[in-house]
Amino acid sequence: MFDLLKSELSRRTLLYKAGFGLITLGIVPAIFKPSRSLAQAAKEPPMPPEKKLGWAVVGLGKFATQQIIPSFAECKRSKLVALVSGDRPKAEQYARQYGVNPKNIYNYQNYDTIRNNPEVDVIYIILPNALHAEYTIRGAQAAKHIMCEKPMAITVAECQAMIDAAKKAGRKLMIAYRAQYEPFNLAAIQLAQSGKLGKLKSIVSDHGRNLDPKDPADRWRANKKLAGGGSLYDIGIYSLQATRYITGEEPTEISAMMYSTPNDPRFREVEENVNFTLRFPSGVLANCTSSYGYSDTKRIQVFGSDATLELDPATDYYKHRLTVKSKNGNEERNIQEQNQFALEMDHLSESIMNNKQPKTPGEEGLQDVKLMQLIYEAARTGRTIKV
Ligand code: NAD
């Protein structure tokens, strides 16, 4: 399942010989046997432009303009052909910069007419969380495939309506869980699930940052109606996702606590901190933190009976580090960084071209929203909740 990039995982190892304080540079045998077809896929040249699928980006905010739109240049199967924005001059500026035909600029009112545009195959929703459901459903009704940003939506009912709309339209729906397409995270999954760490015992995952009221992209995040939740919905979701993709299991029990600094105006409507514990069927226990009140942290640690794995940063945009710690010392993996945004977009394009279910479909997003609601309930009631 997570083998998309195995072939790309080259390893040069820095070995710290424990006990002797001796540092040795060496090459160790690769755990990841490159599969020929995957190696070929990695070397695959980009498709000619006329064969690539056409994408429309909905919402020209910080993430769309700084990460997603520039990443089309690295896509092999996906190209940017349309923009949807409430700000026409801004859309025209990006259209000029990225070669989008101005006739393919839409606003939120005429968005539905995108149905009549055969150049658009896929719509990518990058709006505040509360708008994901409406624009996904309207996009599916316009007979387009959908990529939707995380969290999928505010409520379980909205997520289900999005899944139903895509099914009814016969179109794919994928949630943009970029970490599941990112090589360091894929390597961590492979290590954890192949038994290389021994029996998995525990996962600790921390995601935090300071919510910045001066940043326009953070203003809606402090508004419960638009964001749906606080740090948990925005970044704690990465801690939660990690426990699920590392174990390949679904949690059976949840306990949690929440805290927001009193009188901090940022947390009038949404929570600052959520710490939660999950129990998995194999016996793995996971401790996760989620915060809008501490400095940038994106760390995942996986403790096995034989070795510990640490990803830090784990879920950055362009910087990752994977270390395996065992009785033989600390071993830092040298894995080739790749543009995870291009990889995830091409994954959806490829799924559409081959009529396959994407790896992170709507059901994956729904499961996280369901679990996050249970985390809030556990924190509110002080009870351990059975899933
Ligand atoms: P942003 O505020 O920079 O962008 C949101 C865009 O939506 C803006 O252009 C804004 O004008 C537009 N918009 C339309 N209707 C609006 C309304 N009623 N209120 C407010 N804005 C409205 O935010 P962002 O950081 O780009 O986040 C957008 C989405 O992308 C969120 O769902 C977020 O969770 C997700 N995101 C994902 C990642 C990731 O790594 N996958 C990173 C950042 C953001």
Residues whose N, C-alpha, C, O or C-beta is under 5 A from the ligand:
A	BS01	NAD	G59 L60 G61 K62 F63 A64 I126 L127 P128 N129 E149 K150 P151 A176 P216 A217 W220
